[in-house]
Amino acid sequence: MEIDQKKLFVKIILTLQSDHHGCKEEAVNMAKEALGIEIEHNSIREMINEISEEQIEKFMRLI
């Protein structure tokens, strides 16, 4: 599995674990976008559920 794919999975996991408002929908949209499906962006939901590169790297070191 490529590193970009792993990072996407980590981002989806961290988004779902955050349990913020709209996190499930945001995680689904990330997966759809990765598959090439056009999605409707919601900037407020995206801002609430933003995952930093530092959070991703920290998680990646654990796996």
PyMOL commands that set and color helices and strands:
alter all, ss='L'
color gray80, all
select helices_A, chain A and resi 3-18+23-34+43-48+53-62
alter helices_A, ss='H'
color red, helices_A
deselect
rebuild
show_as cartoon
